[in-house]
Amino acid sequence: MPVSEDSPLRDAKKFLPALQPLNDFPGSLSQKVYMSLKQAILSLAFRPGELMQKSQICKELGVSRSPVTEAMARLASEGLADIVPQAGTYVTRFSMAEIREGAFLREALELAAVERVATTITEEQLVLLKRNLRIQEVLMQDGDTAGFHQMDAELHELILSFTGYRRLASLAETAWIHVNRARHLNLPMPGRMQATLAEHKAIVAALEARDPEAARQATRHHLRQLILLLEPLVAERPEMFTNG
């Protein structure tokens, strides 16, 4: 189904190419193709339910069919693509059940993280968080949803890293993968970037005050906005969601 002129998806693509060049990614050729396709899915450059045309992907990336086939199989194993025999490979539609589960897991991890970080945060770490907020503000003013989303993710990653637990960020990313994709539907909504920035500032202010309970409350409020904002889209954009 074509994207309407007023769709959040159209604005979300404003700063995004369909596929990022392979040179943007490290690793083997197969890994690069996988990362390029995954980024296109997570950023909604490839829309939920869209057919991933192998011949077009090969042409755009300048590769043979083999690494594309491998990448698609890997994406399918992660739940980001559906391989339909004799029909092709489609981008997985959103599942509110998976999004709710991912949001629940991410909230549990992040609330524990900010509570810990509020008692251990250093001035140098606060500088990094405040620098990130300043960049978010510039990106918001420019209307750069893709750039804003990247800095949003970086802020959360910084806080998780400040716990000192090395595996925490990767665990959170795994739990958050379907939620992260769905978040691209929200940021282009009028006023959402401004609200998100305000929520981020509240989290950082609580950390600067070394107040664990305030940090938990600010983080909980921020994370729960996603589900509240997505619920109406299930009815408005049913072609992007499964019934499950």
Buried (B, 14 or more C-beta within 10 A) or exposed (E): EEBEEEBBBEBBBEBBEEBBEBEEBEEEBBBBBBBBBBBBBBBBBBBBBBEBEBEEBBEBBEBEEEBBBBBBEBBBEBEBBBBEEEEEBBBBBBBBEBBBBBBBBBBEBBBBBBBBBBEEBEEEBBEBBEEBBEBBBEBBEEEBBBBBBBBBBBBBBBBBBBBEBEEBBEBBBEBBBBBBBBBBBBBBBEEBBEBBBEBBBBBBEBBBEEBBEBBBBBBEEBBEBBBEBBEEBBEEBEEBBBEE
